[in-house]
Amino acid sequence: MNKRQRLAERYAKAWHSPERCAWMKAQPCLVCGKVPSEQHHVIPRSRGGTYRDTVPLCQAHHSEGHTRGWLTFQERYGVDLDLEAVAYDGLWRGEEL
């Protein structure tokens, strides 16, 4: 395995967790409570984000955030996506809020 392949494998492991993806999709939307939800990556891969930096949003709210902008989205719904991602990571690991 060459260096590029090793880096790609390590990057994929840091980014993808099938079990966590399934768990996140079963969580209610952070805004309206609809299930199933999609994972919104609060910190994108291009900026060093991992699967831990995600929150559940229904398709409509996920699309709205991308369309209107995430700062506007957070102000409109009174949420801090960074803090929510930390909370969901704790829930995934079994920590209480």
Secondary structure, 3 states (H helix, E strand, C coil): CCHHHHHHHHHHHHHCCHHHHHHHHCCCCCCCCCCCCEEEECCCHHHCCCCCCEEEECHHHHHHHHHHCHHHHHHHHCCCHHHHHHHHHHHHCCCCC
